[in-house]
Amino acid sequence: MTDTPVEESLFQIIHCYHEYAAREGDVETLSLEELKALLTDNVPRFMETLGRKEPCYITQLFRAADKNQDNQICFEEFLYILGKLVKDYHWQYHRQLCAHHCSQHSLY
């Protein structure tokens, strides 16, 4: 039996996290530089579309996720970051859906 698209996506997220965490220092956590690389390499259009490419956004996201303030993002803290990204993606989805609907019905 093959994985569903969602199962494959979950595996890819976990794999991506570990791939970037292993780049320097502790192989089980992300440094700020590793997180910046992960986001800019893997979600560049999203980061740019929402104006999230600014270094201060990633730094703020890192600080908010680093609950134990050890300057590292463990996988559990990374889930907080994923939640923020998915929330923003969801917001962007609705904006695009609304824009499409409005253009189809000449609402703007």
Helices and strands as residue ranges (DSSP letters): H 5-21, H 32-42, H 44-49, H 55-65, H 75-104
